Amino acid sequence: MACAAPMGQREAVTRANRSLSTFCAKEACGPTKLIKAQRMKDRWLVDYENGARFYGVMVDRGGNTQVSVWDKNPNPTRP
């Protein structure tokens, strides 16, 4: 039985794009921009942003994804 090749950056970003698109179809994220993709042991972390939030998509070696969201300004000043 042959082993599968490790996932490369291009495949991780493709999977992350699909996952974020599915997430944003429900959450109305607005336009996002890819910031970076970095390998973390046997997974990839793909980062995106828009005007108000950061989005991180973790892609494991099996192709499963998990989206996390952070506000850029979690404590806005109140008038």
N, C-alpha and C positions, 0 to 999 in steps of 0.2 A: 504494500500500500504506500503510495507516494504522499509526501507532506505538501501541504499548500504553501506557496511562497508567502513571505510576510507582506502585509498590506503596505503599499507605497503611499506617498503623500497625495498623489493625484486621486487615487481611489478613495482615500479618507475624506478629501475635500468634496468629492462627488457625493459620497454618502451623507456627509454633513449638510451639504446644500439641500438634498432631498428631505432630510429630517427637519431642517429649519423651515423649509417651505411648508411642510405639513403642519408644523407647530404654528407658524404665522397665519395659516389659513384659518385657524381657530382663535388666535390671539390678536390679530390685526397689528402686526409689528411695524408695518411701513417698510420702506426700502432699507436694506441692510448692505453693509460693505464688508468683504472679507479682510481681516486684519492680518492674521498669520495662522499657520498650522505648525504644531510642534509635536514631535514624537516624545512620548512619556512611557518608557519601558516598552510594553507590548500594546500600547494604545496611542491614539492621536487625540490631541486637543485642538480643535479648530475654532478660532475666535472671530466674531463678527461684531459690528456696532452700527447703530443708527444715531440720530440726534439725541435720544434720551436714554438709551440702554446699551449694555454689552450683552452679547449672547455667546455662550460657550457650548460647543457640541463635542462631547466625548464619544469617540468611535473606538470600539474594542476590536480585537483581532478577528472576531467572528462577524463583524459588520454591524453589530448592534449599536444604537446611538442613544444618547441622553442629552437633552437640551437644558441648560441652566441660564437664568436671566438675572442680570444685576442692573439696578438703576445707576446712571452716571452720577446723579446728584440725589443721594438717598435722604438728605435733610435739607430740602429747599427752605430758603428764608421766607417767612410769612410777612406780608405787609402790615 
